[in-house]
Amino acid sequence: QVQLVESGGGLVQAGGSLRLSCAASGTIFAINAMGWYRQAPGKQRELVASITSGGSTNYAESVKGRFTISRDNAKNSVYLQMNSLKPEDTAVYYCNIREIRPWGTRDYWGQGTQVTVSS
């Protein structure tokens, strides 16, 4: 019953900015980590950025210095601020929340939001 709702995607020119948001509804026991993935046409889905329950962040080399991931634990939400966008950033972006329970973990995914960067 947990659902992740994404927003913030759109069309921008190179050098522009977008802020993606993802909010989870429903009951989650505890969050182990949150992240953003993207998938470009003809390519595999790749991790863009993640943030652990302890606040540690990880970024793909291609977005370091341009993207910033943040979270709001009270709202079970995760955000991705994207600056200095490049055409290569064009992809469908998916948010992910990893739930941790006493018996294991479970991943929840958003439906994806399109980000298109023109040159």
Rosetta constraint file for C-alpha pairs under 8 A:
AtomPair CA 1 CA 26 HARMONIC 6.17 0.50
AtomPair CA 2 CA 24 HARMONIC 6.67 0.50
AtomPair CA 2 CA 25 HARMONIC 5.56 0.50
AtomPair CA 2 CA 26 HARMONIC 4.59 0.50
AtomPair CA 2 CA 27 HARMONIC 6.57 0.50
AtomPair CA 2 CA 28 HARMONIC 7.54 0.50
AtomPair CA 2 CA 108 HARMONIC 7.43 0.50
AtomPair CA 3 CA 24 HARMONIC 5.49 0.50
AtomPair CA 3 CA 25 HARMONIC 5.32 0.50
AtomPair CA 3 CA 26 HARMONIC 6.73 0.50
AtomPair CA 3 CA 108 HARMONIC 7.47 0.50
AtomPair CA 3 CA 109 HARMONIC 7.75 0.50
AtomPair CA 3 CA 110 HARMONIC 7.18 0.50
AtomPair CA 4 CA 22 HARMONIC 6.29 0.50
AtomPair CA 4 CA 23 HARMONIC 5.51 0.50
AtomPair CA 4 CA 24 HARMONIC 4.34 0.50
AtomPair CA 4 CA 25 HARMONIC 6.46 0.50
AtomPair CA 4 CA 95 HARMONIC 7.60 0.50
AtomPair CA 4 CA 108 HARMONIC 7.20 0.50
AtomPair CA 4 CA 109 HARMONIC 6.26 0.50
AtomPair CA 4 CA 110 HARMONIC 4.67 0.50
AtomPair CA 4 CA 111 HARMONIC 7.44 0.50
AtomPair CA 5 CA 22 HARMONIC 5.41 0.50
AtomPair CA 5 CA 23 HARMONIC 5.37 0.50
AtomPair CA 5 CA 24 HARMONIC 6.39 0.50
AtomPair CA 5 CA 110 HARMONIC 5.90 0.50
AtomPair CA 5 CA 111 HARMONIC 7.25 0.50
AtomPair CA 6 CA 20 HARMONIC 7.14 0.50
AtomPair CA 6 CA 21 HARMONIC 5.58 0.50
AtomPair CA 6 CA 22 HARMONIC 4.40 0.50
AtomPair CA 6 CA 23 HARMONIC 6.73 0.50
AtomPair CA 6 CA 94 HARMONIC 7.85 0.50
AtomPair CA 6 CA 95 HARMONIC 7.26 0.50
AtomPair CA 6 CA 110 HARMONIC 6.26 0.50
AtomPair CA 6 CA 111 HARMONIC 7.15 0.50
AtomPair CA 6 CA 112 HARMONIC 6.72 0.50
AtomPair CA 6 CA 113 HARMONIC 6.50 0.50
AtomPair CA 7 CA 20 HARMONIC 5.79 0.50
AtomPair CA 7 CA 21 HARMONIC 5.28 0.50
AtomPair CA 7 CA 22 HARMONIC 6.53 0.50
AtomPair CA 7 CA 113 HARMONIC 6.66 0.50
AtomPair CA 8 CA 18 HARMONIC 6.71 0.50
AtomPair CA 8 CA 19 HARMONIC 5.65 0.50
AtomPair CA 8 CA 20 HARMONIC 4.44 0.50
AtomPair CA 8 CA 21 HARMONIC 6.12 0.50
AtomPair CA 8 CA 113 HARMONIC 7.53 0.50
AtomPair CA 9 CA 18 HARMONIC 6.96 0.50
AtomPair CA 9 CA 19 HARMONIC 7.53 0.50
AtomPair CA 9 CA 20 HARMONIC 6.29 0.50
AtomPair CA 9 CA 113 HARMONIC 5.42 0.50
AtomPair CA 9 CA 114 HARMONIC 5.39 0.50
AtomPair CA 9 CA 115 HARMONIC 5.04 0.50
AtomPair CA 10 CA 18 HARMONIC 7.79 0.50
AtomPair CA 10 CA 113 HARMONIC 8.00 0.50
AtomPair CA 10 CA 114 HARMONIC 6.22 0.50
AtomPair CA 10 CA 115 HARMONIC 5.15 0.50
AtomPair CA 10 CA 116 HARMONIC 6.26 0.50
AtomPair CA 11 CA 115 HARMONIC 6.22 0.50
AtomPair CA 11 CA 116 HARMONIC 4.86 0.50
AtomPair CA 11 CA 117 HARMONIC 6.01 0.50
AtomPair CA 11 CA 118 HARMONIC 7.59 0.50
AtomPair CA 12 CA 16 HARMONIC 5.96 0.50
AtomPair CA 12 CA 17 HARMONIC 7.35 0.50
AtomPair CA 12 CA 18 HARMONIC 7.95 0.50
AtomPair CA 12 CA 115 HARMONIC 7.98 0.50
AtomPair CA 12 CA 116 HARMONIC 6.35 0.50
AtomPair CA 12 CA 117 HARMONIC 5.02 0.50
AtomPair CA 12 CA 118 HARMONIC 6.32 0.50
AtomPair CA 13 CA 85 HARMONIC 7.63 0.50
AtomPair CA 13 CA 117 HARMONIC 5.26 0.50
AtomPair CA 13 CA 118 HARMONIC 4.70 0.50
AtomPair CA 13 CA 119 HARMONIC 6.11 0.50
AtomPair CA 14 CA 84 HARMONIC 6.89 0.50
AtomPair CA 14 CA 85 HARMONIC 5.33 0.50
AtomPair CA 14 CA 86 HARMONIC 5.01 0.50
AtomPair CA 14 CA 87 HARMONIC 6.30 0.50
AtomPair CA 14 CA 117 HARMONIC 5.76 0.50
AtomPair CA 14 CA 118 HARMONIC 5.70 0.50
AtomPair CA 14 CA 119 HARMONIC 5.30 0.50
AtomPair CA 15 CA 83 HARMONIC 7.01 0.50
AtomPair CA 15 CA 84 HARMONIC 4.11 0.50
AtomPair CA 15 CA 85 HARMONIC 4.87 0.50
AtomPair CA 15 CA 86 HARMONIC 6.43 0.50
AtomPair CA 16 CA 83 HARMONIC 6.22 0.50
AtomPair CA 16 CA 84 HARMONIC 5.49 0.50
AtomPair CA 16 CA 85 HARMONIC 5.49 0.50
AtomPair CA 17 CA 81 HARMONIC 7.54 0.50
AtomPair CA 17 CA 82 HARMONIC 5.40 0.50
AtomPair CA 17 CA 83 HARMONIC 4.43 0.50
AtomPair CA 17 CA 84 HARMONIC 6.18 0.50
AtomPair CA 17 CA 85 HARMONIC 6.15 0.50
AtomPair CA 18 CA 81 HARMONIC 6.19 0.50
AtomPair CA 18 CA 82 HARMONIC 5.21 0.50
AtomPair CA 18 CA 83 HARMONIC 6.73 0.50
AtomPair CA 19 CA 79 HARMONIC 6.98 0.50
AtomPair CA 19 CA 80 HARMONIC 5.58 0.50
AtomPair CA 19 CA 81 HARMONIC 4.43 0.50
AtomPair CA 19 CA 82 HARMONIC 5.90 0.50
AtomPair CA 20 CA 79 HARMONIC 5.47 0.50
AtomPair CA 20 CA 80 HARMONIC 4.98 0.50
AtomPair CA 20 CA 81 HARMONIC 6.42 0.50
AtomPair CA 20 CA 82 HARMONIC 7.89 0.50
AtomPair CA 21 CA 77 HARMONIC 7.27 0.50
AtomPair CA 21 CA 78 HARMONIC 6.08 0.50
AtomPair CA 21 CA 79 HARMONIC 4.56 0.50
AtomPair CA 21 CA 80 HARMONIC 6.61 0.50
AtomPair CA 22 CA 77 HARMONIC 5.44 0.50
AtomPair CA 22 CA 78 HARMONIC 5.30 0.50
AtomPair CA 22 CA 79 HARMONIC 6.23 0.50
AtomPair CA 22 CA 95 HARMONIC 6.39 0.50
AtomPair CA 22 CA 110 HARMONIC 7.57 0.50
AtomPair CA 23 CA 75 HARMONIC 6.96 0.50
AtomPair CA 23 CA 76 HARMONIC 6.02 0.50
AtomPair CA 23 CA 77 HARMONIC 4.33 0.50
AtomPair CA 23 CA 78 HARMONIC 6.68 0.50
AtomPair CA 24 CA 75 HARMONIC 7.53 0.50
AtomPair CA 24 CA 76 HARMONIC 5.56 0.50
AtomPair CA 24 CA 77 HARMONIC 6.20 0.50
AtomPair CA 25 CA 76 HARMONIC 7.79 0.50
AtomPair CA 28 CA 99 HARMONIC 6.54 0.50
AtomPair CA 29 CA 99 HARMONIC 6.71 0.50
AtomPair CA 29 CA 100 HARMONIC 6.84 0.50
AtomPair CA 29 CA 101 HARMONIC 6.26 0.50
AtomPair CA 30 CA 99 HARMONIC 5.58 0.50
AtomPair CA 30 CA 100 HARMONIC 5.50 0.50
AtomPair CA 30 CA 101 HARMONIC 6.75 0.50
AtomPair CA 31 CA 53 HARMONIC 6.49 0.50
AtomPair CA 31 CA 76 HARMONIC 7.98 0.50
AtomPair CA 31 CA 97 HARMONIC 6.86 0.50
AtomPair CA 31 CA 98 HARMONIC 5.81 0.50
AtomPair CA 31 CA 99 HARMONIC 4.64 0.50
AtomPair CA 31 CA 100 HARMONIC 5.86 0.50
AtomPair CA 32 CA 52 HARMONIC 6.09 0.50
AtomPair CA 32 CA 53 HARMONIC 5.25 0.50
AtomPair CA 32 CA 97 HARMONIC 7.73 0.50
AtomPair CA 32 CA 98 HARMONIC 5.45 0.50
AtomPair CA 32 CA 99 HARMONIC 5.61 0.50
AtomPair CA 32 CA 100 HARMONIC 5.49 0.50
AtomPair CA 33 CA 50 HARMONIC 7.02 0.50
AtomPair CA 33 CA 51 HARMONIC 5.67 0.50
AtomPair CA 33 CA 52 HARMONIC 4.17 0.50
AtomPair CA 33 CA 53 HARMONIC 5.43 0.50
AtomPair CA 33 CA 97 HARMONIC 6.07 0.50
AtomPair CA 33 CA 98 HARMONIC 5.28 0.50
AtomPair CA 33 CA 99 HARMONIC 7.45 0.50
AtomPair CA 34 CA 50 HARMONIC 5.63 0.50
AtomPair CA 34 CA 51 HARMONIC 5.41 0.50
AtomPair CA 34 CA 52 HARMONIC 6.41 0.50
AtomPair CA 34 CA 71 HARMONIC 7.82 0.50
AtomPair CA 34 CA 78 HARMONIC 6.61 0.50
AtomPair CA 34 CA 95 HARMONIC 7.55 0.50
AtomPair CA 34 CA 96 HARMONIC 5.59 0.50
AtomPair CA 34 CA 97 HARMONIC 4.50 0.50
AtomPair CA 34 CA 98 HARMONIC 6.17 0.50
AtomPair CA 35 CA 47 HARMONIC 7.55 0.50
AtomPair CA 35 CA 48 HARMONIC 7.53 0.50
AtomPair CA 35 CA 49 HARMONIC 5.55 0.50
AtomPair CA 35 CA 50 HARMONIC 3.95 0.50
AtomPair CA 35 CA 51 HARMONIC 6.16 0.50
AtomPair CA 35 CA 69 HARMONIC 7.91 0.50
AtomPair CA 35 CA 78 HARMONIC 7.37 0.50
AtomPair CA 35 CA 95 HARMONIC 5.79 0.50
AtomPair CA 35 CA 96 HARMONIC 5.08 0.50
AtomPair CA 35 CA 97 HARMONIC 6.52 0.50
AtomPair CA 36 CA 47 HARMONIC 6.29 0.50
AtomPair CA 36 CA 48 HARMONIC 5.50 0.50
AtomPair CA 36 CA 49 HARMONIC 5.35 0.50
AtomPair CA 36 CA 50 HARMONIC 6.30 0.50
AtomPair CA 36 CA 80 HARMONIC 7.50 0.50
AtomPair CA 36 CA 93 HARMONIC 6.75 0.50
AtomPair CA 36 CA 94 HARMONIC 5.67 0.50
AtomPair CA 36 CA 95 HARMONIC 4.53 0.50
AtomPair CA 36 CA 96 HARMONIC 6.06 0.50
AtomPair CA 37 CA 45 HARMONIC 6.47 0.50
AtomPair CA 37 CA 46 HARMONIC 5.41 0.50
AtomPair CA 37 CA 47 HARMONIC 4.42 0.50
AtomPair CA 37 CA 48 HARMONIC 5.06 0.50
AtomPair CA 37 CA 49 HARMONIC 7.07 0.50
AtomPair CA 37 CA 93 HARMONIC 5.62 0.50
AtomPair CA 37 CA 94 HARMONIC 5.07 0.50
AtomPair CA 37 CA 95 HARMONIC 6.25 0.50
AtomPair CA 37 CA 96 HARMONIC 7.54 0.50
AtomPair CA 38 CA 45 HARMONIC 5.44 0.50
AtomPair CA 38 CA 46 HARMONIC 5.55 0.50
AtomPair CA 38 CA 47 HARMONIC 6.64 0.50
AtomPair CA 38 CA 48 HARMONIC 6.61 0.50
AtomPair CA 38 CA 91 HARMONIC 5.83 0.50
AtomPair CA 38 CA 92 HARMONIC 5.38 0.50
AtomPair CA 38 CA 93 HARMONIC 4.22 0.50
AtomPair CA 38 CA 94 HARMONIC 5.85 0.50
AtomPair CA 39 CA 43 HARMONIC 6.22 0.50
AtomPair CA 39 CA 44 HARMONIC 5.90 0.50
AtomPair CA 39 CA 45 HARMONIC 4.30 0.50
AtomPair CA 39 CA 46 HARMONIC 6.38 0.50
AtomPair CA 39 CA 91 HARMONIC 5.26 0.50
AtomPair CA 39 CA 92 HARMONIC 5.33 0.50
AtomPair CA 39 CA 93 HARMONIC 6.58 0.50
AtomPair CA 40 CA 44 HARMONIC 7.28 0.50
AtomPair CA 40 CA 45 HARMONIC 7.40 0.50
AtomPair CA 40 CA 90 HARMONIC 6.57 0.50
AtomPair CA 40 CA 91 HARMONIC 4.26 0.50
AtomPair CA 40 CA 92 HARMONIC 6.35 0.50
AtomPair CA 41 CA 91 HARMONIC 7.13 0.50
AtomPair CA 47 CA 59 HARMONIC 7.79 0.50
AtomPair CA 47 CA 60 HARMONIC 6.73 0.50
AtomPair CA 48 CA 59 HARMONIC 5.76 0.50
AtomPair CA 48 CA 60 HARMONIC 5.17 0.50
AtomPair CA 48 CA 63 HARMONIC 7.27 0.50
AtomPair CA 49 CA 57 HARMONIC 7.11 0.50
AtomPair CA 49 CA 58 HARMONIC 5.44 0.50
AtomPair CA 49 CA 59 HARMONIC 4.38 0.50
AtomPair CA 49 CA 60 HARMONIC 6.32 0.50
AtomPair CA 49 CA 68 HARMONIC 7.88 0.50
AtomPair CA 49 CA 69 HARMONIC 6.46 0.50
AtomPair CA 50 CA 57 HARMONIC 5.54 0.50
AtomPair CA 50 CA 58 HARMONIC 5.24 0.50
AtomPair CA 50 CA 59 HARMONIC 6.70 0.50
AtomPair CA 50 CA 69 HARMONIC 6.92 0.50
AtomPair CA 51 CA 55 HARMONIC 5.80 0.50
AtomPair CA 51 CA 56 HARMONIC 5.44 0.50
AtomPair CA 51 CA 57 HARMONIC 4.39 0.50
AtomPair CA 51 CA 58 HARMONIC 6.51 0.50
AtomPair CA 51 CA 69 HARMONIC 7.01 0.50
AtomPair CA 51 CA 70 HARMONIC 7.29 0.50
AtomPair CA 51 CA 71 HARMONIC 7.77 0.50
AtomPair CA 52 CA 56 HARMONIC 5.30 0.50
AtomPair CA 52 CA 57 HARMONIC 6.59 0.50
AtomPair CA 57 CA 69 HARMONIC 7.50 0.50
AtomPair CA 59 CA 63 HARMONIC 6.59 0.50
AtomPair CA 59 CA 64 HARMONIC 5.92 0.50
AtomPair CA 60 CA 64 HARMONIC 6.41 0.50
AtomPair CA 63 CA 67 HARMONIC 5.66 0.50
AtomPair CA 66 CA 82 HARMONIC 6.12 0.50
AtomPair CA 66 CA 83 HARMONIC 5.12 0.50
AtomPair CA 66 CA 84 HARMONIC 6.10 0.50
AtomPair CA 66 CA 85 HARMONIC 7.68 0.50
AtomPair CA 67 CA 80 HARMONIC 6.72 0.50
AtomPair CA 67 CA 81 HARMONIC 5.49 0.50
AtomPair CA 67 CA 82 HARMONIC 4.51 0.50
AtomPair CA 67 CA 83 HARMONIC 6.04 0.50
AtomPair CA 68 CA 80 HARMONIC 5.67 0.50
AtomPair CA 68 CA 81 HARMONIC 5.08 0.50
AtomPair CA 68 CA 82 HARMONIC 6.65 0.50
AtomPair CA 69 CA 78 HARMONIC 7.27 0.50
AtomPair CA 69 CA 79 HARMONIC 5.66 0.50
AtomPair CA 69 CA 80 HARMONIC 4.60 0.50
AtomPair CA 69 CA 81 HARMONIC 6.40 0.50
AtomPair CA 70 CA 78 HARMONIC 5.82 0.50
AtomPair CA 70 CA 79 HARMONIC 5.22 0.50
AtomPair CA 70 CA 80 HARMONIC 6.53 0.50
AtomPair CA 71 CA 76 HARMONIC 7.62 0.50
AtomPair CA 71 CA 77 HARMONIC 5.68 0.50
AtomPair CA 71 CA 78 HARMONIC 4.31 0.50
AtomPair CA 71 CA 79 HARMONIC 6.03 0.50
AtomPair CA 72 CA 76 HARMONIC 5.96 0.50
AtomPair CA 72 CA 77 HARMONIC 5.17 0.50
AtomPair CA 72 CA 78 HARMONIC 6.34 0.50
AtomPair CA 73 CA 77 HARMONIC 6.43 0.50
AtomPair CA 78 CA 95 HARMONIC 7.73 0.50
AtomPair CA 85 CA 89 HARMONIC 6.52 0.50
AtomPair CA 85 CA 117 HARMONIC 6.76 0.50
AtomPair CA 86 CA 90 HARMONIC 7.60 0.50
AtomPair CA 86 CA 117 HARMONIC 6.13 0.50
AtomPair CA 86 CA 118 HARMONIC 7.71 0.50
AtomPair CA 86 CA 119 HARMONIC 7.48 0.50
AtomPair CA 87 CA 116 HARMONIC 7.32 0.50
AtomPair CA 87 CA 117 HARMONIC 4.68 0.50
AtomPair CA 87 CA 118 HARMONIC 5.61 0.50
AtomPair CA 87 CA 119 HARMONIC 5.95 0.50
AtomPair CA 88 CA 117 HARMONIC 7.61 0.50
AtomPair CA 89 CA 115 HARMONIC 7.52 0.50
AtomPair CA 89 CA 116 HARMONIC 7.43 0.50
AtomPair CA 89 CA 117 HARMONIC 6.73 0.50
AtomPair CA 90 CA 114 HARMONIC 7.79 0.50
AtomPair CA 90 CA 115 HARMONIC 5.38 0.50
AtomPair CA 90 CA 116 HARMONIC 4.57 0.50
AtomPair CA 90 CA 117 HARMONIC 5.47 0.50
AtomPair CA 91 CA 114 HARMONIC 6.11 0.50
AtomPair CA 91 CA 115 HARMONIC 5.54 0.50
AtomPair CA 91 CA 116 HARMONIC 6.61 0.50
AtomPair CA 92 CA 112 HARMONIC 5.77 0.50
AtomPair CA 92 CA 113 HARMONIC 5.38 0.50
AtomPair CA 92 CA 114 HARMONIC 4.43 0.50
AtomPair CA 92 CA 115 HARMONIC 6.01 0.50
AtomPair CA 93 CA 112 HARMONIC 5.19 0.50
AtomPair CA 93 CA 113 HARMONIC 5.25 0.50
AtomPair CA 93 CA 114 HARMONIC 6.26 0.50
AtomPair CA 93 CA 115 HARMONIC 7.00 0.50
AtomPair CA 94 CA 109 HARMONIC 6.73 0.50
AtomPair CA 94 CA 110 HARMONIC 5.54 0.50
AtomPair CA 94 CA 111 HARMONIC 6.56 0.50
AtomPair CA 94 CA 112 HARMONIC 4.44 0.50
AtomPair CA 94 CA 113 HARMONIC 6.64 0.50
AtomPair CA 95 CA 109 HARMONIC 5.81 0.50
AtomPair CA 95 CA 110 HARMONIC 5.25 0.50
AtomPair CA 95 CA 112 HARMONIC 7.17 0.50
AtomPair CA 96 CA 107 HARMONIC 6.77 0.50
AtomPair CA 96 CA 108 HARMONIC 5.62 0.50
AtomPair CA 96 CA 109 HARMONIC 4.73 0.50
AtomPair CA 96 CA 110 HARMONIC 6.53 0.50
AtomPair CA 97 CA 107 HARMONIC 5.83 0.50
AtomPair CA 97 CA 108 HARMONIC 5.28 0.50
AtomPair CA 97 CA 109 HARMONIC 6.74 0.50
AtomPair CA 98 CA 105 HARMONIC 6.69 0.50
AtomPair CA 98 CA 106 HARMONIC 5.67 0.50
AtomPair CA 98 CA 107 HARMONIC 4.50 0.50
AtomPair CA 98 CA 108 HARMONIC 6.36 0.50
AtomPair CA 99 CA 105 HARMONIC 5.39 0.50
AtomPair CA 99 CA 106 HARMONIC 5.07 0.50
AtomPair CA 99 CA 107 HARMONIC 6.14 0.50
AtomPair CA 99 CA 108 HARMONIC 7.72 0.50
AtomPair CA 100 CA 104 HARMONIC 5.92 0.50
AtomPair CA 100 CA 105 HARMONIC 4.36 0.50
AtomPair CA 100 CA 106 HARMONIC 6.55 0.50
AtomPair CA 101 CA 105 HARMONIC 5.83 0.50
